[in-house]
């Protein structure tokens, strides 16, 4: 078995502008839908994703016990508004689905401004933005609005109307399984539960869908499992219902906030030195761009569920600006203008580069271990041109030969040589072709 060049060929032929625009177009289709942790908004979103990726849609009934949680009532909303005494809609769900606190109970009554204000949310520091609020497990209701509109409300009676239902139903999620040569899996998870929020929700969904599309076009060593799930309750549900699958997961990433202009940020797995952690850090280090790496913490996205005690999967989260660190987070300003095609495509490219490392991070033996073999007689001296990249590859040839003792994989060698993994991989491929390198199925010390 040799090295897998399928992903690197995808990256080489990558048309960032075209792919970024395609990703943004899918986001535009999904943007108007009112998603939540359950309900028709999730189903509609997954049906749209299914036009690009053949998802298996799962429905888990209300009341199902999933570890310490249980599946809640299903929430659906049809309309909502607040009218002043003149019958004018001062807050209208039809204008923005962020206007209603997600999971609000149905209500229809007339109340005073003072009573109404107990159920209103705004952002004084950003008076033209609508905040996003949710009340998944609280029996309450509310509205969100621009602060300038809140300040303009007159002291009069208001008609409050929320046409919603909270009743037994299902939690819905989508799953796509891509079979590779091995049963060992790479898990990619995104959350599909937020309404019209582009970076914090849709960017991860779109990136995951495009990863599935591109990975399905090439042979793969690992199997891949892609999850489109509501945050927290979705990951808990999937793990509770798939306990026998968990031991197969070798690496994983949670995708979110991958379309903003900020520099890439990686949050490590709970282990902190898992292979996925090293692979992501290596790709970011050699990207030539600014980046940040955060240690694991039990806050954030579903990496904290996948890394919880008793499960402890090697799963990190690769974002651009991470959650809560950009002003637009959980507001109406996290819109189609905030997320750019260029950054969506760049994030997709970085994810693919990480998977290229994982696909090819193998152990090898030097087949000519006694001293340094003659590269010239095998056509490897001057075989890569005369540029800087060629010099790096020729340097990598010696690093790979010296450390291919069955105990160092290609990522170990790349880190030690301080060379990009792609360079070390190319050197290894050249050595395999001339019979100087052979693959070792697992870590093993070579005894001579």
N, C-alpha and C positions, 0 to 999 in steps of 0.2 A: 504494500500500500504506500502511495506517495502522499504528497501534500495536496490540499484542496484549493484550487485557484479560482473557484466559482465566484466567491464573494469579492475577491480582489479584482476580478474582471468586471464585475458589476460596478464597483467603485470607479475603476478606470474609465468606463464608458458612461459615467454618471453625468447626465445633463441637468445640472442643478436648477437652472431657471425653469425648464419645462416641468421637472418633477415637483419643484416647489409650488408652481402654479396649480398643478393637478391636486396636490395636497390641500392647498388653500381653497380650491373649488369644492372639494368634499366637505371641508369645514363649513363653507357657506351653506351647503345643503342642510347640514346638521344644526346650524346655529339657531334657527327659530324655534326648535322643539323644546318643550318644557320637560326636561328630564328630572328625575328624582331617584331615590333608592329603589322605588318600585313604580309600576304604572305604565300607561300606554306610551308616554314619552320615551321611555327606555326601549320598549318594543319597536317603536317607529325608528329610533336611531339604529338599533341593531339590524333592522330590515334594510336600511340604507347601506350600512357597512357590508351586509351580506351580498349586495350587488357587486362588491369588489373582492370579497373573500367569503367562501362558503362556510359560514358560521353554523355551529350546532347550538341551537337556542335551548336553554334549560329553564324550566319553571319550577320553583320550589314553593310549596303551599304555605300560606300563613299558619303560624303556630308550630312549624317544624323546628325542633330543637337542634341548634348548631353550636356545639360546645356550651359556653355560658350564655349564649344569646338564643333568641327565637325569632323566626321570620315575622315581621310586623304586618299590620293591615296594609293592604294596597291603597295607594293614594292616587287619585286622578282629579284633575281640575279642568273645568270647561270655560269658566268666565269669573271675573271678579272686578269690582270697582268700588270707589267711594264717591258719592255724589253730594254736592252742597245743597243748600235749601232751594236753590234755583234749578235744580235738576242737572247741573253741569258736572261731568265726571272730572274730578280733580286728581284722581288716581285711576289708571285704567290698565288692567292686565293685558288687554289686547295690544297696547303700545309696547309693553315690555314684560316678559314673564318674570323678571326680577322684582316687579312691583309687589308680588305676593310672597309672604314668608312661606318657603317651601314646606309642605306638609301641614298647612293651615287647615283647621277643621272648618266645615261649612258654617256659615253665619249669614243672617239677614235681619238687620235691625237698624233703628235710628237712635243715634247717641249724640252726646254733646262733644264739643271739641276737646274738652278736658279728658273725657273718657276715651276718645279716639287716640289722643296723643300717647296713652299708655300702650298702644299697639302699633306705633309708628317708629320707623328706624331711618336715620339719615346720616350723612357724613358732613359735619360742619366744616371740616378741613378741606373737603372737596364738594362744594355746594351744588355742582352741576352733575354729580355722579349719583347713581342709584346703588346702594349696597346690596349684597346678597346675604340673606339670612335664612336659616332653616330651623325647624322644630320637629325633627324626626320622631322623637319619643316623648313629646310633651303635648298634652291635649289643649292646644291654644291656637291663636290665629294672629295675623299681623300683616302690615303693609310696609313696603320700603319706597322711599321717594327721594327726590333731590331736596337738599336742605333749603334751598331758596324757595321751593314750593311749600315746604313745611312752614317756613316763616310767613308765607303769604296767606295761609289759611285764616279765615275769619272766625270769630267767636259766634258760631251758629250751630244748628243741628246738621248732622250728616247721616246719609243712608249708607250703610256698610253691607256689601253683598259679596259673598264668596260661594260660588257654585262648585263645590268639590265633594268628593266622596272618600270616606275612609272605611273600608269594609274588607272582609276576607277575600283574599286573592292569591297573588304569587309574587315572589321576588324573581326577576328575570335577568339572566346573564347570557353572554355569548362566549363560545369557546371554539378555537380552531387548533387542530392537532396536525402537525406536519411530521411525517415519519422519516427518520434518517436511518443510517446504517446501524446505529446503536439504539437501545432502549433508553439510555441516559438522556435526560431532557434539559433544555434551556427554557426557562419560563419567562415570558414577557407579559406584564400585567398593566392594564390602564383602567382608570375609573370612568364610568359612563353615567354618573348620577347628578351632575350639575346642569343647570339650565344654560342660558346663553352666556357662557364664560368660555372664551376661546383658548387662552393659554393654559389655564388651570384645569381644563377638562378636555376640550376638543382636540388640542394639539397632540395629546397623548393617544387619543383614540385614532386619529388620522395617521400618526406615525406608526402605531402598531399595525393598522390595516395595511399600510404600504410595506412594512417589514414582511408581513405574511405574503403579500403579493410577490415581492422580489425573491424571498427565500424559497418560495415554492417553485421557482423557475430553474433551480440549480440542484445538483446532488449535494447532500449534506451528511456529515458524520453524526452529529447529534440530532435527536428529534427535538422539535420545538412545539411548545404549547403556548398559545396566545389567549389571554383572558380579557374580556370586556365586562367588568363587574362594577357594581356600586361599591363605593369606598367602605372600608371597615366591615360592614355586615356582609358584603359580597365576598371578600377574601376569607373571612371566617367561615362563611357558608361553603365555599368551594373546598377549603381544607377539611372541614368536618365531613363532607360527602365524598372526599377523595383521599382518605387517609392512606390507602394502599399505594397511591401514586406518589406520595411525598418522597419516598426513599429514592425515586428515580431522578429527582431534580438535582442537578449538579451545579447549575449556575442560574442566575436570574436578574432581571432588571424591572423596576417599576418606572413606567414612562408617564411623565407629566411635565407641564411648563417647558415645552421644547420648541416654542415658536417666537419667543421674545428676543429683543436685541442684546440681552445680557450675555456674559461669557458663560461657558459650560461649568456646571457644578456637579460634583459627584458626592453622594452620601454613601459611605461604606456600609457593607453588611455588618451584622453584629459581630462576626468573627474579626473583621478588620484587615485580615491578610489572606482572605480567600482568593482563589484564582480569579474570580470576577473582579475583585477589588484591584488586583495587580494589573489585570488586562485593561480596565478602564483608565486607571492612572497612567499606564504606559501610553495608551493612545492619546490622552490629553497632553501628556508631557511632550510628545513628539509632534503635536499638531502645529506648533509654532504660534499658538494663540494663548492669551491669558486664560486661566482656569482656576477653579477652587475645588478643594477636597475637604469634606466634612466628616468627622467621626460619626459613628452610629449614635442615635438617640431614640428613645421610645416615643417620639413625636413625628408627625409628618404624614406620609402616605402609607400605602399598604405594606411597604417594606417592614414596618414595625409589627405587623400581623404575621407575615411570613417568617420573621426572625424572633418570634416570641418563644419563651421557654417551652420545651417539649417538642418544638418543631424545628426552630433554629436553622432555617434554610439559608444558603449562601446567596442572598438577594440584596442588592443595593438599589439606588435610585439615581438615574442620570437625567438631569434637567439642564436648563439654562439657568436663569435666575430662579432660585428655589422658592417654595411656597412662602408667602408672607413677606418677602423681601423686595417686592416691587409694589409701588403705590396702587396700581390698578388691580391688584389681587382682590378677588371677591367683590368686584364692583362692575358697573356697566361699562367702565373704561377698558375692561379686558375684552375687547371687541375685535372685529375683523380687521380693523386698521392697526391695532396694536400688534397682532401677530403677522409676521412677514413671511412670504414664500421663501426668501433667501435663507432664513434661519431654520425654517422647517426642513428644508433640503439638507442643510448643514448638519442638523441633528440626526437625520436619517443616515447620512454618510458616516457619522461617528458611531452610531449604533452598529452599522454593518462592519465597520473596522474592528470594533470590539469582538464581534462574532467571528470575524476572520482570524483573530488571535486564538479564540477558544477552539475553533474548528481545527486549527493547525498546530496547537501547542502540544507537540508530541516529543517522546524520548527517542534518541537515535544512538547507534553505535558507529564509531569510526572503524571502517573496515580495513584500514591500513594504519594500525595504532603505533607502530614502532618508529618513532621519529616523525618528522613532518613529511608527508608524501609530496612527490614532485607534481605540482599543479600544471607546469608548462607542458609536460608530455601528454597531459590529458586535455589540453586546449583551454585551460582555465586562466592562464595568465594573459591579460589584455583582452579577454573575451567579452568584456562588458563596456567597451568604449573607453574614452579618456576623461570623462567628466567627473564631477564630485561624487555623483551617485555610484559610478563605477568603482571609484577608489574605496567607497564605503563597503560595497559588495565584496571586493577583494579582501578587505580587512575582515569582513564577516566570515569569509571562507575559513580563515585560520582560527577564528574564535569558535566556529561550529565544529571544526575538526578536533580542536583541543579539548573541548568540553562535552563532546558527544561520547560519553562513557557510560550511558544508560542511567546516570543519576541526575543529569541536568536536562530539562526540557528546553524548547526553543525560547520560551519567555525568560527562563533563568539566564540563558546565554545573552539574550538581547539586553536584559537589565544590567548584567555584569559588564557587557561591552559598551553600554550606553549608546546602542544603535537602535533605530526603529525596528520593530518586529518584522515589518514588510521586507526590510533589507536582509535580515537574518534568514527569513523564510526563503527569499530568492537565492541566497547562498546555499541553503540546505537543498533546495530543488536542483541546483546545478551539481552539487556533490552526489546526489542520488542518481542523477543521469549518467554519471561516469563511474558509478559503482564504488564510490568512496564512503557512502553512508547507507546504513540500513536501519529500518525502524525497529524499535523495541516496544512491545505492546504495553509495558508498564515500567515504572521506575525500578531499576535494578543496577547494582554495581558490577561493572565488568572486571572479571578476574582473568589475568593472563598467566 
